[in-house]
Amino acid sequence: MIRLVLKSRLHEALFFTGIIFSVGILGYLLLFDYSIVDAFYMTVITVTTVGFGEIHPFSTEEKIFTTFLILSSLFTFGYAVSSFSEYLISGDFFRHLKNKRVQKQIEQLQGHTIVCGFGRNGKQALAKLKSYKRKVVVIEKDKELIKQLDEKRVLNVEGDATSDETLIKAGIGKAKYLITALPSDADNLFVVLTASQLNKSCKIISRASKESTYSKLKIAGANNVIMPDKLGGAHMASLVVTPDVIEFVDRLTIEGDTTANLEEIAINDLPKEYINKTILDLDLRKKTGCTVIGYKTPDKEYIINPDASLKLERNGNLIVLGRPEQITKLRELF
C-alpha cells in the first residue's frame, strides 16, 4: 500500500511539473507574443531559477506572470524532490531496476524450470536443480525469502504464483517444467490449472498434503503429484521391513557431476546409429562400466532390468546405474 502511495505521488509530481512547463510556454506564447523558442527558453530559465537574463525588459504583466511561474515551480519541484527521495529511500527505485534486469534475463530463457514457493520443499527442489545446472526461476511473495534468493543470485519473480501475470513474468510460455510447492493445496491446484492453460506442453509437478487433493491435481493437469508426508511415513516403515535395501537405495544419488550413481539417457539424444538397435548394441557396460537397470518405453511404461535384446525406440529413456566416475564417463561419451 505504501509503495503504491509513493509511486502515485511520484507520478503526480511529474504530472504537475509537466503542467508548469506547459503553462509557462503557452503563457509566453499567447499572452506576450513570444516565438516558440523564446517561450521555451524563458520557461526553462524561470522554472529552473537559473536566471540567465530576460530576452527584453519585462512589462508589468510579464513580471507578474513570471513571478507566478517561479513560485509555482518552487512548490512543484519541492514536492517532486520529496517524492523522489522517498521513492529512493523506500528501495522501490532499485527494486524496479532489479526487476527490469531480471525480467530481461527471464525473457531469454528457453526450456527452464519454474519453482512456485521457496519454502522447505521449494528449497530442496532448487538445490537439486542447481546441482544439475538447470535454468530455474523461482516465484515467491515473501520479501525475506526474495532477499535470500537475490543473495544466492537465483532468478526470481516477486508475486503470487496463482496469478496469470506472475506466471507469464516467470516465462511459463517457454518453460519445460513447473514445480508448485506452495503450502496450500488450493493454491497448488490453482497454479496447476493456470499453468496447464498457459502452456499445454509444460510438465507440471505438484505438492499435495491431502489424499483428497491428489486426484483433483491430476485432473487439473499435473503430470506428477508428490505427497511429502506420505513418502516420509512409507520410507520410515520400509526401514523396519527391508532396512538394508532402503539404506542401499539411500546411498544411491543423482546429485550432480561428481557424485551421481544414477543417470537417465534419452534415446532421442543418442547418435543416430543406435536408434532402433538393442541395449546389447549400445554396449554401455564395456564402454563406461555402467549397467542399464531400467527402460521407459515411448508409451510411458517402465521395464525393470530390461533384457539386452530390448530395442531402443525413439522417445524412450534408459535408466543407468554406475559409480560416479563411470557416470562421468557416460556423460562424456553421450
C-alpha angles and dihedrals in degrees: 000000000000090000091053091049092051092046092050090048090053091050090049091052091051090047094052091046089056090048092053092051091047093049091048096050095043091044094054090043100048104026100040104023096240121164116252092255093048092046091051092046093050092047093051097048091044099046093043090044090228091133102196089167141282122280089234135350110296125244119223091262092051091050091052093047092047092048090051090049093050094049092046092049092049092056092042095049091045089055091046094050091047092050094046092048091052089047090054095044092049089057093236093121095055091039089055091051091048092049091050092051093046092047091056090052092048092050089059094054123104127185093005130150124248118209115197111205129018098219125118096299093040092053091050091049092049093049091052093047092047091052086059091045092240119165107251137184118192123206114206135153100195108100094209091054090046088057090053090051091049090051089052089047092236117156108247143170119214110220149071112312091209090065120096090217093055093049090049090051088053089055100252090161092066099028120118097197137023125195116192112195101163117149093237120073089206091056092047090050091051092049091050092050093048097043093047089055095046095047118015093184095054114109108230125205116186136190119227131185100187130058090223091060095054097079092041092055091049091050090047091058109273112147092200132017119199124198106196095190093050092047091049093051093046091049092053091048090050090056086062097045102037107007099163094049092049094046090051091050090047089057091057111092139188093190106130151290099329106024106043123123097172129054136177121218121196110218089218089062094056121099110276094249090068096054111111090007123115133262087251090058089053089058095194094163093061097039100044110004090243124131127220107233101167146018130202112206124218085255090061094251119140123224115196116214094356121210117261090240092061111127117237106231129189116269090026126119134215122215110211132193125203147127116283093260090049092050089050090053090048091054091049091050097047 
